[in-house]
């Protein structure tokens, strides 16, 4: 079922364009910030500006991001924003025999990056940000649902996230304001009867 506001991925070329770790971090940063220029993005992902510019052009070529020219001060100041507010829709690719394993591999790599970020924060970075324990959270949630109910939960969760993205989009970094990551993975557990 199509996900509203999500970028549909229909072929492996698009998935390969997204698979580079720097591109994944750039896209995550843009989803977090809403818009950013090349210099800010280079600093955020700790990569040289010329390398970041190349990766941004690749993301734009496959319609993951788009220019935000209204933010530029001049012709050399390149700003970018996500082309889609709703993330990525893998469904068409998951329905193909070649696409399904590629999507699984990509999602597994994304999971590893998410888990690494969570481990880093809760093992050490938490001490470096003493004001953030009030805002940080970790939840385990277990539901007994049908596939249709799980899809409904996913839609409602995405609506909540998109509402918050619109609410904070365009905010500049200043005291007390951080990029904030929220990861959620929903999956059926194997019955252990």
C-alpha positions in Angstrom: 0.0 0.0 0.0 1.5 3.4 -1.0 2.7 5.5 1.9 1.5 9.1 1.7 4.2 11.6 1.3 6.9 9.0 0.9 9.3 8.6 -2.0 8.5 5.4 -3.9 11.5 3.3 -4.9 10.8 1.2 -7.9 14.3 -0.1 -9.0 17.6 -1.1 -7.6 19.4 1.8 -9.1 17.6 4.2 -6.7 18.4 1.9 -3.8 22.1 1.7 -4.8 22.2 5.6 -5.0 20.9 5.7 -1.4 23.2 2.9 -0.1 26.4 4.9 0.4 26.9 5.6 4.1 27.6 9.4 3.6 24.4 9.7 1.5 22.4 8.0 4.2 23.8 10.4 6.8 23.2 13.4 4.6 19.6 12.4 4.0 19.0 11.8 7.7 20.5 15.2 8.5 18.2 16.9 6.0 15.2 15.1 7.4 16.3 16.3 10.8 17.0 19.9 9.9 14.5 20.4 7.0 17.0 22.4 5.0 20.7 23.0 5.1 23.5 24.3 2.9 26.5 22.3 1.7 28.9 23.7 4.4 26.5 22.8 7.2 26.0 19.4 5.8 29.8 18.8 5.4 30.3 19.7 9.0 27.4 17.5 10.2 28.7 14.4 8.4 32.4 15.2 8.9 33.3 15.1 5.2 34.9 17.5 2.8 32.6 20.0 1.0 33.5 18.7 -2.5 32.7 15.1 -1.5 29.4 16.2 0.1 28.5 18.2 -3.0 29.0 15.1 -5.1 26.8 12.9 -2.8 24.1 15.6 -2.7 24.0 15.7 -6.5 23.6 11.9 -6.6 20.7 12.1 -4.1 19.1 14.8 -6.2 19.6 12.9 -9.4 17.4 10.1 -7.9 14.9 12.5 -6.4 15.6 12.0 -2.7 16.4 15.7 -2.2 15.8 18.9 -4.1 17.4 22.4 -4.1 16.1 25.0 -1.8 17.1 28.1 -3.8 15.0 30.5 -1.7 17.4 30.0 1.2 20.6 30.8 -0.8 22.3 34.1 -0.2 24.0 34.0 -3.7 24.7 31.6 -6.6 27.5 29.8 -4.7 25.4 29.1 -1.6 23.6 25.8 -2.3 20.8 24.8 0.0 19.0 21.4 -0.1 15.9 19.8 1.4 14.2 16.4 1.3 12.0 16.0 -1.8 9.5 13.9 0.3 8.3 14.4 3.8 7.2 10.8 4.4 10.5 9.0 4.1 10.9 6.0 1.7 8.3 3.6 0.4 10.0 0.2 -0.4 6.8 -1.7 -1.3 7.2 -1.8 -5.1 10.8 -3.1 -4.7 9.9 -5.6 -2.0 7.5 -7.2 -4.5 10.3 -8.3 -6.8 12.6 -11.3 -6.4 15.8 -9.2 -6.8 14.5 -6.2 -4.9 13.4 -7.9 -1.7 16.8 -9.2 -0.6 18.4 -5.8 -1.6 15.9 -3.9 0.6 16.4 -6.3 3.4 20.2 -5.8 3.2 19.8 -2.0 3.1 17.4 -2.0 6.0 19.7 -4.2 8.0 22.6 -1.8 7.4 20.3 1.1 8.5 19.4 -0.8 11.6 23.1 -1.3 12.4 23.7 2.4 12.1 20.7 3.2 14.2 21.8 0.8 16.9 25.3 2.2 16.9 23.9 5.7 17.4 21.7 4.5 20.3 24.6 2.6 21.9 26.9 5.7 21.6 24.3 8.0 23.2 23.3 5.7 26.1 26.8 4.5 26.9 28.8 7.8 26.8 27.2 10.8 25.0 24.5 11.0 27.6 27.1 12.1 30.1 28.2 14.9 27.7 24.7 16.3 27.5 23.5 16.6 31.1 20.4 18.6 30.2 19.1 15.9 27.8 18.0 13.0 30.1 14.7 14.8 30.4 14.2 14.7 26.7 15.8 11.3 25.9 13.6 8.2 26.0 13.6 4.5 25.3 10.4 2.5 25.0 9.6 -1.1 24.4 6.1 -1.6 23.1 4.4 -5.0 22.4 1.1 -5.2 20.6 -1.0 -8.2 19.4 -2.2 -7.0 16.0 -3.1 -8.1 12.5 -1.0 -7.0 9.5 -3.7 -4.4 8.7 -3.6 -3.0 12.2 0.2 -2.8 12.1 -0.1 -0.8 8.9 -2.6 1.5 10.6 -0.2 2.0 13.5 2.6 2.8 11.1 0.4 5.4 9.3 -0.6 7.1 12.5 3.0 7.1 13.8 4.2 8.6 10.5 1.5 11.3 10.7 2.8 12.2 14.2 6.4 12.3 13.0 5.5 14.4 10.0 3.5 16.8 12.2 6.6 17.3 14.4 8.9 17.7 11.4 6.7 20.5 10.0 6.6 22.1 13.5 10.3 22.3 13.9 11.4 22.6 10.2 13.7 25.4 9.5 14.9 26.0 13.1 18.5 27.0 13.3 20.8 25.4 15.8 21.1 27.5 19.0 21.6 26.9 22.7 19.5 24.0 24.0 18.5 22.8 20.5 20.0 19.6 19.1 19.3 17.4 16.2 17.2 14.6 17.7 16.9 11.1 16.4 13.9 8.8 16.8 14.1 5.3 15.6 11.2 2.9 15.5 11.1 -0.6 14.1 7.9 -2.7 14.0 8.0 -6.3 13.2 6.2 -9.5 14.0 7.8 -11.7 16.6 8.2 -15.4 16.0 5.7 -17.3 18.2 7.5 -19.4 20.8 4.7 -21.8 21.6 
